[in-house]
Amino acid sequence: MPRKKQSRGSCSFCGQNMSKSGIARHLASCEKRLKIIEAADSKPGPAGIFYHLRIEDAWSGSFWLHLEMSGKATLAKLDSYLRSIWLECCGHLSEFSMDRRMQRPIAMSKKAGQVFRVGLELHHIYDFGSSSETRVKVVDVRKGKPITQYPITLMARNDLPEYQCVECGNTAAWLCLECLYEGEGGGVFCDKHAKTHPHDEYGEPVEIVNSPRLGICGYTGPAKPPY
């Protein structure tokens, strides 16, 4: 598929849009995030450990997430989150490992606090046939109170990549799976040309969604966070 400008994304706290390379530094000093943390820390209750994770697809790195994960949450929770926002199509198997060759697997029952340390990089694979591979890096850690009721918080995410219609060059919003699978060009179309595109052997064109699994094994989204 024809693609795209330098990857950018937005902070979930303040909405500021910036390049991929600047988002981790921004989150460390984001005034709105720091105020939310300060407010949470002022509430009664025990403190915990929370890990700042940078998640990115292992192939292009164009799709990425910044998450905060409770040290009490299991890797199964992170797997479930990645399935919901990026991966789930047919209930395939998945696994975390200490290396990309997936020869040092880590049990899904392990808690983040048992595995994570700053600088650690894990690998995640979903579907051992038409696989989607993801890198998980521990960027930072904080001790304090949770800022949401959930074990994982979305702090930032890449913008939907920009694709250009192969017919007119306008912004594309649809992908033809037949073009993709049969190698007949990029197969991305704007609203107008998606309606007139003749390929329908794999069904009508599917909407382009913000996921590295788009078009793989019939994945069509919704590519939204689970909470």
C-alpha positions as CSV (number, residue, x, y, z in Angstrom):
1,M,0.0,0.0,0.0
2,P,1.3,3.5,-0.8
3,R,2.1,5.2,2.4
4,K,2.6,7.8,4.4
5,K,4.3,10.6,6.1
6,Q,6.5,10.4,9.2
7,S,4.6,8.8,12.0
8,R,2.9,11.2,14.4
9,G,0.5,10.7,17.3
10,S,-1.3,12.5,20.1
11,C,-1.1,12.6,23.9
12,S,-4.3,11.2,25.5
13,F,-4.0,13.7,28.3
14,C,-3.5,17.1,26.6
15,G,-4.2,16.2,23.0
16,Q,-0.9,17.6,21.8
17,N,0.2,16.1,18.4
18,M,3.9,15.4,17.8
19,S,6.3,13.0,16.1
20,K,6.9,9.5,17.4
21,S,10.3,10.4,18.6
22,G,9.1,13.1,20.9
23,I,6.1,11.4,22.6
24,A,8.0,9.7,25.4
25,R,9.7,12.9,26.5
26,H,6.4,14.7,26.3
27,L,4.6,12.2,28.6
28,A,7.3,12.5,31.2
29,S,6.6,16.3,31.5
30,C,3.0,16.7,30.3
31,E,1.4,19.1,32.8
32,K,-2.1,17.6,32.5
33,R,-0.7,14.1,33.1
34,L,1.3,15.2,36.1
35,K,-1.7,17.0,37.6
36,I,-3.7,13.8,37.2
37,I,-1.0,11.8,38.9
38,E,-0.8,14.4,41.7
39,A,-4.5,14.3,42.3
40,A,-4.5,10.4,42.3
41,D,-1.5,10.4,44.8
42,S,-3.4,12.6,47.2
43,K,-6.2,10.1,47.6
44,P,-6.1,7.5,50.4
45,G,-5.1,3.9,49.7
46,P,-1.9,2.0,49.0
47,A,0.6,3.0,46.4
48,G,1.6,0.7,43.6
49,I,4.1,0.3,40.8
50,F,3.2,1.4,37.3
51,Y,5.2,0.8,34.1
52,H,5.4,3.1,31.1
53,L,5.4,0.8,28.0
54,R,6.1,1.7,24.4
55,I,4.4,-0.7,22.1
56,E,5.2,-0.8,18.4
57,D,4.7,-3.2,15.5
58,A,7.9,-5.1,14.8
59,W,7.9,-4.6,11.1
60,S,7.5,-0.9,10.2
61,G,7.2,0.8,13.6
62,S,4.6,3.0,12.1
63,F,1.9,1.8,14.6
64,W,2.7,2.5,18.2
65,L,1.1,2.9,21.6
66,H,2.3,4.3,24.9
67,L,0.6,2.5,27.8
68,E,0.8,2.7,31.6
69,M,0.4,-0.8,33.2
70,S,-0.1,-1.7,36.8
71,G,2.6,-3.9,38.2
72,K,-0.1,-6.1,39.7
73,A,-1.6,-6.8,36.2
74,T,-0.7,-10.0,34.4
75,L,0.7,-10.3,30.9
76,A,-2.6,-11.9,30.0
77,K,-4.1,-8.4,30.6
78,L,-1.7,-6.8,28.2
79,D,-2.3,-9.6,25.7
80,S,-6.0,-8.9,25.9
81,Y,-5.5,-5.2,25.5
82,L,-3.3,-5.7,22.4
83,R,-5.9,-8.1,20.9
84,S,-8.7,-5.5,21.5
85,I,-6.9,-2.5,20.1
86,W,-4.8,-4.1,17.3
87,L,-5.0,-7.8,16.7
88,E,-8.0,-9.9,17.4
89,C,-9.6,-11.5,14.3
90,C,-10.1,-15.3,14.8
91,G,-9.0,-16.2,18.3
92,H,-5.5,-17.2,17.3
93,L,-2.8,-18.2,19.9
94,S,-0.4,-15.6,21.2
95,E,2.8,-15.5,23.3
96,F,5.2,-13.1,25.0
97,S,8.9,-13.9,24.8
98,M,12.3,-12.5,25.8
99,D,13.6,-12.7,22.3
100,R,12.2,-12.3,18.8
101,R,12.8,-15.9,17.9
102,M,10.2,-16.7,20.5
103,Q,12.5,-19.3,22.1
104,R,12.2,-17.9,25.7
105,P,8.5,-17.7,26.3
106,I,7.0,-16.0,29.4
107,A,3.9,-17.3,31.0
108,M,0.8,-15.1,30.6
109,S,0.1,-15.6,34.3
110,K,3.2,-13.6,35.2
111,K,2.6,-10.2,36.7
112,A,4.2,-7.1,35.2
113,G,6.0,-6.5,38.4
114,Q,7.6,-9.9,38.2
115,V,8.9,-9.3,34.7
116,F,9.4,-5.7,33.8
117,R,12.3,-3.4,34.5
118,V,13.3,-0.2,32.8
119,G,15.0,-0.9,29.5
120,L,13.6,-4.4,29.1
121,E,12.2,-5.3,25.7
122,L,9.8,-8.2,25.1
123,H,8.3,-9.6,22.0
124,H,4.7,-10.5,21.4
125,I,3.3,-12.6,18.6
126,Y,-0.3,-13.1,17.7
127,D,-1.2,-15.9,15.3
128,F,1.6,-18.3,14.5
129,G,0.5,-18.6,10.9
130,S,-0.2,-15.1,9.5
131,S,1.6,-13.6,12.4
132,S,1.6,-10.1,13.8
133,E,4.6,-9.3,15.9
134,T,5.0,-6.5,18.4
135,R,7.8,-5.0,20.5
136,V,7.2,-4.1,24.1
137,K,9.7,-1.8,25.7
138,V,9.7,-0.6,29.4
139,V,10.4,3.1,29.2
140,D,9.9,4.2,32.8
141,V,8.4,3.3,36.1
142,R,6.6,5.3,38.8
143,K,5.5,4.5,42.3
144,G,2.1,6.0,43.2
145,K,-1.6,5.6,42.9
146,P,-3.5,4.5,39.9
147,I,-4.9,7.2,37.7
148,T,-7.8,5.1,36.3
149,Q,-9.8,2.1,37.5
150,Y,-8.3,-0.1,34.8
151,P,-5.0,-2.1,34.9
152,I,-3.8,-0.5,31.6
153,T,-4.1,3.2,30.6
154,L,-3.7,4.5,27.0
155,M,-1.4,7.5,27.2
156,A,-0.6,8.1,23.5
157,R,-1.2,6.5,20.1
158,N,-0.1,7.0,16.5
159,D,-2.4,8.8,14.2
160,L,-4.1,6.8,11.5
161,P,-1.5,6.5,8.7
162,E,-2.3,8.5,5.6
163,Y,-2.8,6.5,2.4
164,Q,-3.4,8.0,-1.1
165,C,-6.1,6.6,-3.4
166,V,-4.4,4.7,-6.3
167,E,-6.9,6.3,-8.7
168,C,-6.8,10.0,-7.9
169,G,-4.3,10.6,-5.1
170,N,-6.8,11.8,-2.6
171,T,-6.9,10.5,1.0
172,A,-7.8,6.8,0.9
173,A,-10.2,5.2,3.4
174,W,-10.8,1.8,1.9
175,L,-8.6,-1.3,1.2
176,C,-9.4,-3.9,-1.5
177,L,-8.4,-7.3,0.0
178,E,-8.3,-8.9,-3.5
179,C,-5.7,-6.3,-4.7
180,L,-3.7,-6.9,-1.5
181,Y,-3.8,-10.7,-1.6
182,E,-3.4,-11.1,-5.4
183,G,-0.6,-8.4,-5.7
184,E,-2.6,-6.2,-8.1
185,G,-1.3,-2.9,-6.9
186,G,-1.8,-1.0,-3.7
187,G,-5.5,-1.4,-3.5
188,V,-6.4,1.6,-1.5
189,F,-9.2,3.9,-2.5
190,C,-11.0,7.1,-1.6
191,D,-14.8,7.0,-0.9
192,K,-15.6,7.7,-4.5
193,H,-13.4,5.1,-6.2
194,A,-14.1,2.4,-3.6
195,K,-17.7,2.5,-4.8
196,T,-16.7,1.9,-8.4
197,H,-13.8,-0.5,-7.8
198,P,-14.7,-3.9,-9.5
199,H,-12.9,-6.3,-7.2
200,D,-15.3,-8.3,-5.0
201,E,-13.9,-11.8,-4.9
202,Y,-12.9,-11.3,-1.3
203,G,-15.9,-9.1,-0.6
204,E,-16.2,-5.3,-0.9
205,P,-13.3,-3.1,0.2
206,V,-12.8,-2.8,3.9
207,E,-12.4,0.4,5.9
208,I,-8.8,1.4,6.7
209,V,-8.3,1.2,10.5
210,N,-5.5,2.1,12.8
211,S,-3.9,-1.3,13.2
212,P,-0.8,-3.1,11.9
213,R,-3.0,-6.2,11.3
214,L,-5.2,-4.5,8.7
215,G,-5.8,-6.9,5.8
216,I,-4.1,-9.9,7.5
217,C,-6.3,-13.0,8.0
218,G,-9.4,-10.9,7.3
219,Y,-8.7,-8.4,10.1
220,T,-11.0,-5.4,9.7
221,G,-11.0,-3.7,13.1
222,P,-12.5,-2.1,15.1
223,A,-9.0,-1.1,16.3
224,K,-10.3,0.8,19.3
225,P,-9.1,0.6,22.9
226,P,-11.2,-1.7,25.1
227,Y,-11.7,1.0,27.7
